[in-house]
Each structure stands twice: as C-alpha cells, then as structure tokens.
Amino acid sequence: MKPPSEAISNGIDLSIFKPGLDTSELVSKYGVRTDVPVILYVGRLDGEKRVDLIVKAFAEVLKSNRRSSFWPVSASGWIR
C-alpha cells in the first residue's frame, strides 16, 4: 500500500455472530465432530483471499490428527 491509503478490516457484526453460544444444534444438524480440529472457511474463492494458505495449513493439521476436517463454504468467486 502506498500513502495516502489505509487498510480497512472486514469487521464482524457481533449482534449476529456471538461467540460462546450453544452450538449443539449446529453440531447435530451437520454432523460436526467435537473431538477433533475443524477448520472452517466462509468467504469468496478468489486468489486475493489466499485460500491456498488455509489448505496448506490444513495439510499440516492432518499430520498430527488424521481425523480433522476442513469445511470450505463459498457462494461466489472465480475459483469456484
């Protein structure tokens, strides 16, 4: 980035997304395991999002826990 510019974070609306809520319904509905690491990516599949890094990170997680799962969720993007 070059001046005059600044990074603007994609904030999280905490009135919608509330950490610490009971997730048992979600776990039951989608069969999410609670005894292994789960990596979730929700976003568009475009090169600038660097989803390739998440895939590489997941490969590292798999080395220590073969039962881990990766859930990519996307509705848009040219890589889809």
N, C-alpha and C positions, 0 to 999 in steps of 0.2 A: 504494500500500500504506500501511496505517496501522499504527502500533505497537499491540500487540506482534505483529509479523509479520516474516518474512524470506523472501527468495527462495531456493528450493532448485533448483539446476541439475540438469537431466537428464544425469547422468554417462554416460560411455562405458565399457563393460566392455572394457578393453584385453587381457583374456585371450581375448576373442572377436574384436575388431576390432584388427588390428595394422597400423599404418601402415608402409609400406615393403615389404610382402610382394609377391611376384611376382604381377602381375595379368594376365599373358599369357593364362591360361586364360579369365578373365572377358572380356577384350578379344576373344578369338577366338569364344567362345560367343555373345556378344550383339552382335558387330559394332561395338564401341565404337571410335570413331576416336581415335587418339592424337595427331593433328596439329592438333587444334582444341579450343577450350574446351568442356568438358562440365559442365553444371550438373545435379546430382543432388539431388532432394528425396525423402526417405523419411520418411513420417510421416502422421498422420491429417489429413484435409482438413476442418478446422474453422476458422471465422473467427478464432479466437484465435491460430492458428498463422501468420496473415498470409502465406499462400502468394501472395496478390496482389502482395506486395513482391518475391518471387522472380520472378514472371512479369514484373514491370516491370523488374527488374534484367536479366533475360534479354533483354528488348527492347533494352536499352542495349548488351549484349554483341553482339547481332546487328548493330548499327550499324557495328561495327568488324570483325566476322567473320561473314559470312552463312552459313558452313558449321557454325557452332556447333550444339550440340544440348542439349535440356532433357529430362530423364527424371524425371517425377514418378511416384512409386510410393506407393500407398496401399491399405490394405485396409479402412479404416473412415473414418467422418466423414460428417456430414450433407451436405457439398457434393458428395460422390461422385455 
